[in-house]
Amino acid sequence: MERPDEYGRSGYWYPEAGSASTVDVLNLLRRYRAAETAMRARTRSVMGMNETDLMALRFLLREQRAGRIVRPIDLARMLDISTASTTTLIDRLEKGGHARREPHPTDRRAGVVVPTASSDDEVRHTLGAMHRRMLTLVDELSDAERVVITRFLAGMTAAIEEASDLDAELREVVRSHEAGEEPTTR
C-alpha cells in the first residue's frame, strides 16, 4: 500500500529533490506577496488610511529619520500624483492626526510636511513585532546567503519592472493605433 507522502508534489514516483524547485520558490514568493498584501490591508484598516496615505506616511517617517525635510512637491513626485491630489492627501493626513504642515525652515514662501509623533508611535505599535521578526530572520542569514537573496530579489524586481515597461509601451502602441498616429519608439 502506498503512503501519501511517498510521492513528490509532481505526482510521480521520483524521489523528492533535496532542494526547492523553481516552482517551489515562485510559489513561496507568491505566498509572501499575498501575506504582505493582507498585512498592508490590516494596517490600513487599523490606522484608518488608504494605500496612498500609508505610502506617504512611510515616506514622511523615513525622511524624518534621515533628517530631511519634505515639501508637498516631494510627496507629489514620490507618489507620482498631482499637486492638487497632494493637497487633498495632506489634508487627510492632518485630519487623521498623522501629519502636520509647518513653515519651511529656510524658505518663507514654502511649507513642509512632517509626521506626528503619535503617528510614528502608531506605526511602531502596529508593525513593530512583525518588523522585529523580519529583522531577526535576516540577521540570522550568513553574508553569502544575503548576497544570493539580494541578487534574487533584485532580479525579480527587474523582471516585474521590465514587464511594466513593456505594458506601458504596448499601451502607447494601442493608443497611437486608435488615434490613427504612428507609434513612437524609444
Secondary structure, DSSP 8 states (H G I E B T S, - for coil): ---TTSS-TTSSSS---SS--HHHHHHHHHHHHHHHHHHHHHHHHHHT--HHHHHHHHHHHHHHHTT----HHHHHHHHT--HHHHHHHHHHHHHTTSEEEEE-SS-TT-EEEEE-HHHHHHHHHHHHHHHHHHHHHHHTS-HHHHHHHHHHHHHHHHHHHHHHHHHHHHHHHHHHHHTT------
